[in-house]
Amino acid sequence: MAGPVKKSLRDQAYEELRDRIIDLRLSPGQRLVERDLATELDISRIPLREALHLLEREGLVVIVPRQGAIVAPFTVADVRDLFDVRESLEVLAARLAAERAESADLTALRAQLTAARRATERGEQAAIAAANAGFHAIIVEISGNPLLQSLLRPLESRVRWLFHLTKERDPGTQCDEHEALYAAIAAGDPQAAADIAYRHVASGREPSLALAEQWATPVIDPVSATRTRQRTTNRDRSA
């Protein structure tokens, strides 16, 4: 029996840096110095650069050709744009999921709800964000619409990022709203699922925008930011 497929160095670097950005170990606007990151991750610069380009496609990194890269700034406008997209596409995903969900799909959704509830009870912010984002991701998969999946999949990291940046929101309320959405999908009620999904996403808009006013990065010029001599890798921050 074949063992698990080993991830490429590119994918390992991508996942590690993505997680550091999402859980704020790497801050919006922070410079990413290739030489330091390659040493820290024990890889060459080629897979590291490939990983950075993947992160750029997801909107998590800004690359300035021949200069370097920074963690993408996350502004109030970015939060607003993300909610505009979610209020349309996640509602469609919920509607389709209610039409197409099978027993195994519901089991996966229920497991994600349980994980989110347990993380909430323990106050584990990283686990809460991952579980809640995972719940939405499973609904997108259940929708069975490849085009919709291709549009929403690149946003998954930014949704997880948003959950971390807005962790002051009541996670218990989010769990309750997810429970209601699960019930509508399990009941096979597309209209109820769509209505609940819209209210759930829309209810987070104003609180998230208010929080974004507090932590949003100032206007950052990536060209100037990548010219700085300051190196701010994880190793430097912990020194």
Protein Blocks (a to p, Z undefined) as FASTA:
>chain_A
ZZdddddfklmmmmmmmmmmmnopacghiacdfklmmmmnopafklmmmmmmmmmmnopa
ccdehkbccdddddfklmmmmmmmmmmmmmmmmmmmmmmocfklmmmmmmmmmmmmmmmm
nopaklmmmmmmmmmmmmmmmnopaklmmmmmmmmmmmmmmmmmmmmpcfklmmmmmmmm
mmmmmnopaklmmmmmmmmmmmmmmmmmmmmmmmoccdddfklmmmpmbdcdfklmmZZ
